[in-house]
Amino acid sequence: MSIKETVSTALSRWTGEGGAESDVVISSRIRVARNLADFPFPHRLSEEGAEQVLQAVTLAVKSTGGQDAKELQMTVMSELSQVERQILVDKHLVSPDLLENYKQKAVVLNNDESISIMINEEDHLRLQCFLPGLHLHEAWSEVNRIDDLLERTLDYAFDERLGYLTACPTNVGTGMRASLMLHLPGLVLVNQISGVLATISKLGFAVRGLYGEGTEATGNLFQISNQVTLGQTEEDIIAGIVSVAGQIIASERSARQALYRERREHIEDRVGRAWGLLKHARIMTSEEAMRLFSDLRLGKDLNIIDTIPGHLITELMIATRPAFLLKIVGKELSSFERDVKRAELIRLKLSEA
């Protein structure tokens, strides 16, 4: 898939269906931070040094060989418009930090967008793999494979005692962040979410909103990830996340079952109202859309409504973001015009489904 196709569609591999535990786990992500030896970290890097890092990674990507070299495509961020750069953030392919001082920054993507490599973000390389559902082991296997291929050409900053050296001390060691995007409407509706999240934090895991650190959990979507990388192996980190995820999944399913058993009419009404508004509304804010998408997904997972595929709900979450709406229309829109266009797009997609 070309970069122009990437910024023109809301679909990525991680938005698809069929992943394990997909009623609660929307997606899995493994990210590793790597830096090149003999170069300062990006925040201390000169423009010339940043360009040298770009060239080194370009050579490494071309040297991966076989099908990987054909699939991995690099795009310098300055080649994209502001809207296109924001779309990459909305699709979770790059972080908001990659949009700041972006001239010597780039992203490498594979054809199905399951692999994303950010260049000159907080670290020289941040290599990520996204998959639908609970598939952290599979994501790590793919990241590790690509990482090994790149390391044939790149000389990573590595210390025998500390492990991989990173710009942020909390990433030193494996350099790995394993994270899951979870849909937790049941725990929110039974007012147990605060206690669950507090317990997760005490166990040493970070809890963030839909777009990472500093963002809110819109649409009842939460991200959980490890906070410690030093002194643990990659398998230790994954095992820890999988273990705590298992407890959250069980609690969420229990909450949903209790709600449907004790407040069936209320839940069916909530889902029905979401369906009606999404199908017929003429004006829709981003916040309202995310709330209604959450209700619709809950209805699908409880088998209240079975006409909507889960991947379409995830696609709409991304396609109705302001940047995508601007891309579709091709011109600047006022807040009200965006709300009108958002409602129109939702009606169209749901009628097609």
C-alpha positions in Angstrom: 0.0 0.0 0.0 1.4 3.4 -1.0 1.5 6.3 1.5 -1.2 8.1 -0.5 -3.4 5.0 -0.1 -2.6 4.9 3.6 -3.7 8.4 4.2 -6.9 7.9 2.1 -8.3 4.9 4.0 -9.2 4.3 7.6 -8.4 0.6 7.3 -5.3 -1.0 8.8 -4.6 -4.6 9.7 -5.2 -3.9 13.4 -8.7 -2.6 12.7 -9.8 -6.0 11.3 -11.7 -8.7 13.0 -10.8 -12.2 14.1 -8.3 -11.5 16.8 -8.4 -13.5 20.1 -10.6 -12.0 22.9 -11.7 -9.4 20.4 -14.9 -8.6 22.3 -12.7 -6.8 24.8 -9.3 -6.5 23.2 -9.4 -4.2 20.2 -5.7 -4.5 19.3 -2.2 -5.5 20.5 1.0 -3.5 20.0 4.6 -4.2 20.6 7.1 -1.3 20.3 10.8 -1.4 20.8 13.1 1.7 21.0 16.5 1.6 19.4 19.3 4.1 18.9 22.3 4.2 16.7 25.8 4.0 18.4 28.0 7.1 18.0 25.0 9.5 17.5 23.4 11.7 20.2 19.8 11.0 21.1 17.3 12.9 18.8 16.7 15.7 21.3 20.5 16.5 21.1 20.9 15.7 17.4 21.8 18.3 14.8 20.0 18.6 11.5 23.0 17.0 9.8 23.1 14.2 12.3 19.4 13.6 11.9 19.8 13.4 8.1 22.6 10.9 8.6 20.3 8.7 10.8 17.7 8.9 8.1 20.2 7.8 5.4 21.4 4.9 7.6 17.9 3.6 8.2 17.1 4.0 4.5 20.0 1.8 3.7 19.1 -0.7 6.4 15.5 -1.0 5.1 16.8 -1.5 1.5 19.2 -4.2 2.8 16.5 -6.3 4.5 16.2 -8.3 1.3 13.5 -10.4 -0.2 9.8 -9.5 0.2 10.5 -7.3 3.3 12.5 -4.8 1.2 9.6 -4.5 -1.3 7.0 -4.1 1.4 8.8 -1.6 3.7 8.4 1.9 2.3 9.9 5.1 3.9 8.1 8.4 3.9 9.8 11.6 5.1 7.2 13.5 7.2 7.9 16.8 5.4 6.6 15.2 2.2 3.1 15.0 3.7 0.6 17.7 4.3 -0.4 18.6 7.9 -3.7 16.8 7.4 -1.9 13.6 6.1 0.5 13.7 9.0 -2.4 13.9 11.4 -4.1 11.0 9.7 -1.1 8.8 10.5 -1.5 9.7 14.2 -5.3 9.0 14.0 -4.5 5.5 12.6 -2.0 4.9 15.4 0.8 4.5 12.9 2.9 7.3 14.4 2.9 9.2 17.6 2.0 12.9 18.0 5.6 13.6 18.9 6.7 12.7 15.4 4.7 15.7 14.1 6.8 18.1 16.1 9.8 19.6 14.2 9.2 16.9 11.6 11.6 17.9 8.8 14.2 15.3 9.7 11.7 12.7 10.7 10.2 9.8 8.8 8.1 6.7 9.0 8.5 3.3 7.4 5.3 1.2 6.8 4.7 -2.2 5.4 1.8 -3.0 3.0 -0.9 -3.9 5.5 0.3 -1.2 8.0 1.0 -3.8 10.8 4.6 -2.6 10.9 5.5 1.0 11.6 9.0 2.3 12.2 9.2 5.9 13.4 12.6 7.6 12.8 14.0 10.4 14.9 11.1 10.6 17.3 12.2 10.3 21.0 14.7 7.6 19.9 16.4 7.1 16.5 14.1 4.2 15.8 10.8 3.1 17.3 9.7 -0.2 15.7 6.1 -1.2 16.2 3.8 -4.0 15.2 0.0 -3.8 15.5 -2.4 -6.7 15.3 -6.1 -7.1 16.0 -7.2 -8.8 19.3 -4.9 -10.3 21.9 -1.8 -11.3 19.9 1.2 -9.9 21.7 3.4 -12.9 21.2 2.8 -12.8 17.4 3.5 -9.1 17.4 6.7 -9.5 19.3 7.8 -12.3 16.9 7.3 -9.9 13.9 9.0 -7.0 15.6 12.0 -9.2 16.6 12.3 -10.5 13.0 12.4 -7.0 11.5 14.7 -5.7 14.3 17.2 -8.5 13.5 17.1 -7.7 9.8 17.8 -4.0 10.5 20.6 -4.8 12.9 22.5 -6.5 10.2 23.2 -3.0 8.9 22.7 -0.7 11.8 25.0 -0.5 14.9 22.7 -0.2 17.9 23.7 1.6 21.1 23.9 -1.4 23.5 25.5 -1.9 26.9 26.2 -5.4 28.2 25.0 -4.6 31.7 22.1 -2.3 30.9 20.8 -3.5 27.6 19.6 -1.2 24.8 20.3 2.5 25.6 17.4 4.9 25.1 16.6 8.6 25.4 14.2 8.0 28.3 15.7 6.0 31.3 12.4 4.1 31.7 13.0 2.4 28.3 16.5 1.2 29.0 16.9 -2.5 28.9 14.7 -4.3 26.4 13.4 -1.0 25.1 10.0 -2.7 24.8 6.5 -1.4 25.4 3.8 -4.0 25.1 0.3 -2.5 25.1 -3.3 -3.5 24.6 -6.3 -1.3 23.5 -9.3 -2.4 25.6 -13.0 -1.7 25.3 -14.4 -1.6 28.8 -18.0 -0.2 28.7 -19.3 -2.8 31.3 -16.8 -1.7 34.0 -17.6 1.9 33.3 -21.4 1.4 33.5 -21.2 -0.5 36.8 -18.8 2.1 38.2 -15.9 -0.3 38.8 -13.5 1.2 36.3 -11.7 3.5 38.7 -10.9 0.6 41.1 -9.8 -1.7 38.3 -7.5 1.0 36.8 -6.1 1.9 40.3 -5.2 -1.7 40.9 -3.5 -2.0 37.4 -1.4 1.1 38.2 -0.3 -0.4 41.6 0.8 -3.5 39.8 3.2 -1.4 37.7 1.3 -0.9 34.5 0.5 2.4 32.8 -3.1 3.2 31.8 -3.7 5.8 29.1 -6.4 7.0 26.8 -7.0 6.2 23.1 -4.0 8.1 21.8 -1.5 7.4 24.5 0.0 9.5 27.2 -2.0 12.6 28.2 -5.2 11.6 26.3 -8.6 10.7 27.6 -10.3 7.4 27.4 -13.0 8.4 24.9 -15.4 5.7 23.8 -14.6 3.6 26.8 -11.3 2.7 25.2 -8.2 2.3 27.4 -4.6 1.4 26.7 -2.6 -0.6 29.2 1.2 -1.1 28.9 4.2 -2.1 30.9 6.2 0.7 32.7 9.4 -1.2 33.4 11.8 -2.5 30.8 15.1 -2.8 32.7 15.8 -6.2 34.4 13.0 -8.0 32.5 13.1 -10.1 29.4 10.7 -9.5 26.5 8.8 -12.6 27.4 8.5 -11.4 31.1 7.0 -8.2 29.9 4.5 -9.9 27.6 3.6 -12.5 30.2 2.8 -9.7 32.7 0.5 -7.8 30.3 -1.3 -11.0 29.3 -1.8 -12.0 32.9 -3.3 -8.6 33.9 -5.3 -8.5 30.7 -6.9 -11.9 31.5 -8.2 -10.5 34.8 -9.5 -7.3 33.1 -11.2 -9.3 30.4 -12.9 -11.6 33.0 -14.1 -8.6 35.0 -15.4 -6.8 31.9 -17.3 -9.8 30.7 -18.8 -10.4 34.2 -19.9 -6.7 34.3 -21.5 -7.0 30.9 -23.4 -10.2 31.8 -24.6 -8.6 35.1 -25.8 -5.5 33.3 -27.7 -7.6 30.7 -29.1 -9.9 33.3 -30.3 -7.2 35.7 -30.9 -4.2 33.3 -31.7 -5.9 30.0 -34.3 -3.3 28.9 -32.0 -0.4 29.7 -29.0 -1.9 27.8 -31.2 -2.8 24.8 -32.6 0.7 24.8 -29.1 2.2 25.0 -28.0 0.1 22.1 -31.1 0.9 20.1 -30.8 4.6 20.7 -27.2 4.5 19.6 -28.2 2.7 16.4 -31.0 5.1 15.7 -28.9 8.2 16.2 -26.0 6.9 14.1 -28.3 5.9 11.3 -30.3 9.1 11.2 -28.6 12.0 12.9 -27.7 15.0 10.7 -25.2 16.6 13.2 -22.7 14.5 15.2 -19.8 15.7 17.3 -16.7 13.6 17.6 -17.3 13.0 21.4 -20.9 11.9 20.8 -19.9 9.6 17.9 -17.3 7.9 20.0 -19.8 7.3 22.8 -22.4 5.9 20.4 -19.8 3.7 18.7 -19.0 2.2 22.1 -22.7 1.5 22.8 -23.0 -0.1 19.3 -20.0 -2.3 19.9 -21.4 -3.4 23.2 -24.7 -4.3 21.5 -22.8 -6.3 18.9 -20.8 -8.2 21.5 -24.0 -8.9 23.5 -25.7 -10.1 20.4 -28.3 -7.4 20.7 -27.5 -6.3 17.1 -25.8 -8.5 14.6 -25.9 -6.5 11.3 -22.8 -4.5 11.9 -19.2 -6.0 11.6 -16.9 -5.0 14.3 -14.2 -3.8 11.9 -16.7 -1.2 10.5 -17.1 0.3 14.0 -13.3 0.6 14.4 -13.0 2.0 10.9 -15.6 4.7 11.6 -13.8 5.6 14.8 -10.9 6.7 12.6 -12.7 7.9 9.5 -14.8 10.4 11.5 -11.7 12.1 13.1 -11.3 15.8 11.9 -8.3 15.1 9.7 -10.0 12.4 7.7 -13.0 14.6 7.2 -10.8 17.3 5.9 -9.1 14.8 3.6 -12.4 13.7 2.2 -13.8 17.2 1.6 -10.5 18.6 0.4 -10.9 22.0 2.2 -11.0 23.5 5.6 -14.2 23.0 7.6 -15.7 24.8 10.5 -16.6 22.8 13.6 -20.2 22.8 12.6 -19.4 21.7 9.0 -17.3 18.8 10.4 -20.2 17.7 12.6 -22.5 17.7 9.6 -20.0 15.8 7.4 -19.3 13.3 10.2 -23.0 12.5 10.5 -23.3 12.1 6.7 -20.3 9.8 6.5 -21.7 7.6 9.4 -25.1 7.3 7.7 -23.5 6.4 4.4 -21.3 3.7 5.9 -24.0 2.1 8.0 -26.5 2.1 5.1 -23.9 0.3 3.0 -23.4 -2.3 5.8 
